[in-house]
Amino acid sequence: MIKLVVGLGNPGLQYQRTRHNAGFLFLDDLVAANSGAQWLVNRQFFGEISAFSYCGERVVAIKPGTFMNKSGQAVGVIASFYKIKPEEILVVHDELELPVGHVKMKFGGGHAGHNGLRDIIARIGSADFYRLRIGIGRPQVGSVADYVLSKPSLEEQQALGFLSGSMLAEVKLLLMADISVFNQRFS
């Protein structure tokens, strides 16, 4: 079972609702859906944390307070503190290679150029963790950096909002890391 859910994004108001913050946005919805759960800033863990109970087990959620390329700092500290193994971690992040509104779950693999994943792998010394890849699509024109750091169109926001709601209805599949059934439901 997943014991640590990490949402990737960048801190600061200018990044708050950007494509690159898809992980933060999903975690906000996940925490809000669990009554009584709140976000608390925790300097020791380099981010905002929340905890809730699922099937009698504590699940910790974290939004690193560092920029994306230093996300592993928070993940390493909190995983060590709570003695969470890499295979008990789910990292939620934006994915250029999936169309907007599509999602895939996987276990392990490389970072595929994603700086947040790269830093997490380096800091925890393993790539053997779960990833929830939220599709943001590739830009038609212009730079990838400008695209990921910009806000999605209204149509894209609606697709991502619907996707988030649908995934929350299937939170058991996420937290139990049932990849095959999750991917079948969201293919």
NORRAGI-V785107 format. One record per residue. N is the residue number from 1. SS is DSSP state (H for helix, E for strand, L for the rest). PSI is psi in whole degrees, -180 to 180 (none if undefined). Layout:
N:SS:PSI ; N:SS:PSI
This chain:
1:L:147 ; 2:L:131 ; 3:L:-17 ; 4:E:123 ; 5:E:123 ; 6:E:125 ; 7:E:131 ; 8:L:143 ; 9:L:-176 ; 10:L:141 ; 11:L:160 ; 12:L:146 ; 13:H:-36 ; 14:H:-19 ; 15:H:-4 ; 16:L:-47 ; 17:L:31 ; 18:E:166 ; 19:H:-39 ; 20:H:-18 ; 21:H:22 ; 22:H:-37 ; 23:H:-43 ; 24:H:-45 ; 25:H:-43 ; 26:H:-43 ; 27:H:-37 ; 28:H:-43 ; 29:H:-41 ; 30:H:-46 ; 31:H:-42 ; 32:H:-31 ; 33:H:-15 ; 34:L:104 ; 35:L:137 ; 36:L:-15 ; 37:L:136 ; 38:L:161 ; 39:L:134 ; 40:E:133 ; 41:E:131 ; 42:E:107 ; 43:L:-33 ; 44:L:-36 ; 45:L:8 ; 46:L:43 ; 47:E:-165 ; 48:E:133 ; 49:E:159 ; 50:E:159 ; 51:E:146 ; 52:E:167 ; 53:E:137 ; 54:E:120 ; 55:L:39 ; 56:L:2 ; 57:E:145 ; 58:E:132 ; 59:E:126 ; 60:E:136 ; 61:E:141 ; 62:E:138 ; 63:E:105 ; 64:E:139 ; 65:L:2 ; 66:L:169 ; 67:L:161 ; 68:H:-46 ; 69:H:-1 ; 70:H:20 ; 71:H:-31 ; 72:H:-25 ; 73:H:-50 ; 74:H:-44 ; 75:H:-44 ; 76:H:-45 ; 77:H:-47 ; 78:H:-37 ; 79:H:-40 ; 80:H:-46 ; 81:H:-46 ; 82:H:3 ; 83:L:50 ; 84:L:127 ; 85:L:155 ; 86:H:-40 ; 87:H:0 ; 88:H:12 ; 89:E:137 ; 90:E:120 ; 91:E:125 ; 92:E:123 ; 93:E:163 ; 94:E:150 ; 95:E:113 ; 96:L:-30 ; 97:L:-3 ; 98:L:140 ; 99:L:156 ; 100:L:133 ; 101:L:-2 ; 102:L:154 ; 103:E:147 ; 104:E:145 ; 105:E:142 ; 106:E:167 ; 107:E:132 ; 108:L:-171 ; 109:L:-176 ; 110:L:-168 ; 111:L:-13 ; 112:L:34 ; 113:L:-2 ; 114:L:114 ; 115:H:-31 ; 116:H:-46 ; 117:H:-41 ; 118:H:-46 ; 119:H:-37 ; 120:H:-47 ; 121:H:-45 ; 122:H:-41 ; 123:H:-36 ; 124:H:-6 ; 125:L:23 ; 126:L:148 ; 127:L:5 ; 128:L:67 ; 129:L:164 ; 130:E:150 ; 131:E:135 ; 132:E:108 ; 133:E:114 ; 134:E:118 ; 135:E:128 ; 136:L:-3 ; 137:L:172 ; 138:L:151 ; 139:L:145 ; 140:L:-39 ; 141:L:163 ; 142:L:-177 ; 143:L:149 ; 144:H:-43 ; 145:H:-47 ; 146:H:-39 ; 147:H:-52 ; 148:H:-27 ; 149:L:10 ; 150:L:165 ; 151:E:142 ; 152:L:157 ; 153:L:167 ; 154:H:-43 ; 155:H:-43 ; 156:H:-40 ; 157:H:-42 ; 158:H:-42 ; 159:H:-42 ; 160:H:-37 ; 161:H:-43 ; 162:H:-43 ; 163:H:-45 ; 164:H:-46 ; 165:H:-41 ; 166:H:-41 ; 167:H:-37 ; 168:H:-32 ; 169:H:-21 ; 170:L:30 ; 171:H:-29 ; 172:H:-42 ; 173:H:-36 ; 174:H:-52 ; 175:H:-23 ; 176:L:1 ; 177:L:44 ; 178:L:80 ; 179:H:-49 ; 180:H:-45 ; 181:H:-41 ; 182:H:-51 ; 183:H:-33 ; 184:H:-42 ; 185:H:-29 ; 186:L:22 ; 187:L:none
